[in-house]
Amino acid sequence: MLMDSPPVVFVIDDDPSVRSAIKRLIGSVGLQVELFGSGQEFLTSKLPNVPSCLVLDIRLPGISGLALQRQLAEANVRIPIIFVTAHSDVPMTVRALKAGAVEFLTKPFRDQDLLDAIHLALERDRGRRQQDAELAALRERFELLSPREREVVAMVVSGMLNKQIAAQIGTAENTVKVHRSRAMEKMQANSLADLIKMIDRLQVPRGNSL
Amino acid sequence: MMAAANPAMMVSYDPLEVALSVIIAVSASYAALDLAGRVRVSGGGRRLAWLASGAIAMGNGIWAMHFVGMVAFRLPVAIAFYWPTVVASLIVAIFAAAGALHVVSRRDMGTLYAWVGGSILAAGIVTLHYTNMGAMRLAARCEFNPFLVSLSVVFAIVFAVGGLWIEFHFRDARRQKMVWRRIGNALAMGAAISAMHYTGMASATYRSSVAPPDLTHAVNVSSLSTIGIAVVTLILLGSVIIASLVDRGFSAQALLLALSEARLEVAREARLEIMGELTASIAHEINQPLTAIVTNGEFCLRNLSSGRPDQKRLREAVTEIVHDGNRASSIISRIRALLMKGAHEHAQLDINNLIQKVLDLTQNEITSNHISLRTNLAADLPLVRGDPIQLQQVLINLVTNSIDAMRGVTNRPRELLIRSARSPDGVLIEVQDSGSGVDPDGLERIFEPFFTTKQEGLGMGLSISRSIVESHGGRIWTVPGSPGALFAISLPLNHD
């Protein structure tokens, strides 16, 4: 995962003139652009793992823009979408925005509106990726814990005292202390509060047993 | 023994009063049938009002018929009437009539309802009749013949059930026929009521009695007062029939108005649909090159103001702008053709039939603008292959144009002439008006898109019409009239 890799803007429009004009405009602000003529083309291509967003026409041959938005959501591809369309109506706009679209622009659009929307979308994607990366790292660290350590951590975060934990798992209080400090170390937690936050993000069930 | 020895009294009838009673019976029947229809189509308070006035008129009619018929009955002794009973019998008649009207005015009436309603009415009439006979005060004893009494009851039931049933089942028949059927029905019902009454009267045999009649609360009825009752009753019946007629006229007018509005709406929607389709096509087809042009233009501006203009890329962008500008222009000219090619439904069309449909749709606009319409349709037209909806659209467009052109005409008759004829290769249709005509300067451009002389026009009607006609292999043209204009369409029999 390269957080500093240059972002990519994907553009799907069935009109080659529109595609090339948009590419020229976006390219002029130093962004990398990839063009597609249809939703199918986009779905079958391999997406690079970099911050990205999608500029999507609603009226497309084959899969419509709105249908593509739905399919991507179903496939758990969480790319921010900017819709552009020549003729929109209110219900269409509401549907697109409710399903998480960043912006809904009417053709022909103002260049600054499109560029602003693209920057906002890339910012969102970057933030989302950052969070995903952090979560993945956290999960990796959690994987390092031994079964016993996980058991102890779950009880610690649920507010049990070392003594109680010792009694619960039938071991000495000192042994619990050792498990606990090792777990903190592996999770790179500086404090109990830190550990609780991490476990919370990982959505590990709390309690006196795992 | 004494009684049996007494001979039956001589009975006679006053012919004038008998005739009067029959007339009342027929009128009351007619009013009842007529009002049942009003009650049925009215709702809420109006329904109740019609039911009440109908019941009063009909009940009063039946009562008056019996009373007049009874007065027509002459015996050698004086006959007086016990008036409380007479009044009570009137009330019975009104309630029986209300019951019958209620039943016959229901949305649907099963056999059971016909029998229940008929029986209520029959019971009311029989009660009315025999209480009235009971109200007679005279120096005689009365004996009834059971057979004739039963017969009168049968007559009452047959008349009531039969009348209700017939009225119910023919109530939705066509208006013209309806009136005659109703008159016939009223005559039959009136005859049945009379038959019932006079059978009832005949069932009684009066033998003179020495005992003087009890004349408390009894009144003598003179011929004059009989005629008075009859006249009042007939006026009452007449006024409810007239009221019903007026009410029907009003509802018919309201219905006609609603219908004409619905028709206008259809015509308007047909126009809007074409416009909507056109806008959607324009939006999509034109917006694509426009988007490319605008976006490329904006790129050029950015690049030029960046301080380091990139000659090569600017040239590329401007080349594309020119290309897309030309593309947009060619799309505009293609849109019309595209629109017309669309879903071309082809059928063998009877042009006269098509014209008639268009006139049905525009009839109300024509009449409400005080335009006199003439048609001159050739009888032997061959069938033309074409899309009925599209050609109908063309004709509606021409007719509404004519109507619009004649709105301002006040100094001459507003005339619309629609003609169909055989032409050498097919069919010719002409729409001619006496309106404001076509400006000679506009003659050339009248079929061009967005050319309009109307305040609120879009200038698409004739342009679309021409595309439709041309897609049928035909031609549309205009000839300036004096005054007004003539638009002609020729459609060939065969085309691709």
HADDOCK unambig.tbl for C-alpha pairs under 7 A between the chains (distance, minus, plus):
assign (segid A and resid 15 and name CA) (segid B and resid 288 and name CA) 6.96 0.50 0.50
assign (segid A and resid 17 and name CA) (segid B and resid 289 and name CA) 6.92 0.50 0.50
assign (segid A and resid 17 and name CA) (segid B and resid 292 and name CA) 5.73 0.50 0.50
assign (segid A and resid 18 and name CA) (segid B and resid 288 and name CA) 6.52 0.50 0.50
assign (segid A and resid 18 and name CA) (segid B and resid 289 and name CA) 6.93 0.50 0.50
assign (segid A and resid 18 and name CA) (segid B and resid 291 and name CA) 6.41 0.50 0.50
assign (segid A and resid 18 and name CA) (segid B and resid 292 and name CA) 4.49 0.50 0.50
assign (segid A and resid 21 and name CA) (segid B and resid 292 and name CA) 5.45 0.50 0.50
assign (segid A and resid 21 and name CA) (segid B and resid 295 and name CA) 5.81 0.50 0.50
assign (segid A and resid 21 and name CA) (segid B and resid 296 and name CA) 5.24 0.50 0.50
assign (segid A and resid 22 and name CA) (segid B and resid 295 and name CA) 6.50 0.50 0.50
assign (segid A and resid 24 and name CA) (segid B and resid 299 and name CA) 6.93 0.50 0.50
assign (segid A and resid 25 and name CA) (segid B and resid 295 and name CA) 6.82 0.50 0.50
assign (segid A and resid 25 and name CA) (segid B and resid 299 and name CA) 5.20 0.50 0.50
assign (segid A and resid 86 and name CA) (segid B and resid 283 and name CA) 5.89 0.50 0.50
assign (segid A and resid 86 and name CA) (segid B and resid 284 and name CA) 5.39 0.50 0.50
assign (segid A and resid 86 and name CA) (segid B and resid 287 and name CA) 5.72 0.50 0.50
assign (segid A and resid 87 and name CA) (segid B and resid 283 and name CA) 5.97 0.50 0.50
assign (segid A and resid 87 and name CA) (segid B and resid 284 and name CA) 6.58 0.50 0.50
assign (segid A and resid 107 and name CA) (segid B and resid 287 and name CA) 6.30 0.50 0.50
assign (segid A and resid 107 and name CA) (segid B and resid 291 and name CA) 5.69 0.50 0.50
assign (segid A and resid 108 and name CA) (segid B and resid 287 and name CA) 6.52 0.50 0.50
assign (segid A and resid 108 and name CA) (segid B and resid 290 and name CA) 6.37 0.50 0.50
assign (segid A and resid 108 and name CA) (segid B and resid 291 and name CA) 4.18 0.50 0.50
assign (segid A and resid 108 and name CA) (segid B and resid 294 and name CA) 6.60 0.50 0.50
assign (segid A and resid 111 and name CA) (segid B and resid 295 and name CA) 6.45 0.50 0.50
assign (segid A and resid 111 and name CA) (segid B and resid 298 and name CA) 6.40 0.50 0.50
